[in-house]
């Protein structure tokens, strides 16, 4: 009687195992679904991570520029203002506070060599290859002309056109890394006549017209120059890059 009972329990246990097991087809279907979901979500996750890195890098460089201006103030004994610097005077002073890889001559657009040899002209990245915020055209290099230098991680460009306009632009992940788009990894700041550094596009700056300088539809060659303000203040900015 006990033996029959034991055999009955064993058969019942086998039946339960058989009913709960997955067939190979079911496993393959499940893996296929997981693969499809991963393929759909992975690019979005990667994009989110990349934009988060750029957002952090922008905040970091904003802080770096502010710190440099503070050190300049201590050294020269007065607040650095756009009106304090004649044409081409600001960039050399600003450069003193950086460990830089190379410095570009004024007006030189073939600045950043992709090789370690600065004398190797075979492979270069042209500044004029930067594109506007909505990728519609190459940018105007008007505000890149008065001083350029490359650090290990960034690429700085200064425009000290006249005492009333001083623009500091930084490629926050370096000229050798994409996307090289204004408002994506290229951002500009304006040093006002009162000595305050503000993100380009902020009220009171020369590029506050969003429809022209930070627009998905603008065809202006400076489109993106005014995006820095929104990149730092709009919580949805990085989610909606064109």
GIDA-V734367 format. One record per pair of residues at least 12 apart in sequence whose ideal C-beta (glycine too) atoms are under 6 Angstrom apart, sorted by the first residue. I is the first residue (numbers start at 1). GAP is how many residues later the second one is. D is the distance in whole Angstrom. If there is no record, write none. Layout:
[[I:GAP:D] [I:GAP:D]]
This chain:
[[51:187:5] [54:131:6] [55:183:5] [57:115:4] [58:114:5] [58:129:6] [58:173:6] [61:109:5] [61:111:5] [66:131:6] [68:29:5] [69:128:6] [71:26:6] [79:116:4] [81:112:6] [81:114:4] [82:81:6] [82:84:4] [82:109:5] [82:111:5] [83:80:5] [83:110:5] [85:75:6] [88:58:6] [90:70:4] [90:76:6] [91:55:6] [91:56:2] [91:67:4] [95:54:6] [98:53:6] [100:49:4] [100:51:5] [101:49:5] [102:16:6] [102:48:5] [103:46:5] [104:44:4] [107:38:6] [109:17:5] [109:18:5] [109:19:5] [110:14:5] [111:37:5] [112:13:5] [112:38:5] [112:63:4] [114:62:6] [125:50:5] [127:14:6] [127:17:6] [128:13:5] [130:50:5] [131:50:5] [132:50:6] [132:91:4] [132:92:5] [133:49:5] [133:50:4] [133:90:5] [133:91:3] [133:94:6] [134:82:5] [134:108:5] [136:83:6] [139:43:6] [139:82:6] [140:81:4] [140:82:6] [143:16:4] [143:24:5] [144:13:4] [146:12:5] [146:13:5] [146:14:5] [153:21:6] [154:16:5] [154:18:6] [155:16:4] [155:19:5] [155:20:4] [156:14:5] [157:12:4] [166:25:4] [167:21:6] [167:23:6] [168:21:5] [169:19:4] [171:14:6] [171:15:5] [172:13:5] [173:12:5] [182:42:3] [183:41:4] [183:44:3] [184:57:6] [187:41:4] [188:12:4] [188:37:5] [188:40:6] [190:15:5] [199:29:4] [199:30:4] [199:33:5] [200:25:5] [200:26:5] [200:28:5] [201:13:6] [201:25:3] [201:26:6] [201:27:6] [201:28:4] [202:27:4] [207:18:5] [207:19:4] [213:12:5] [213:13:3] [214:12:5] [214:13:4] [214:16:6] [216:26:5]]
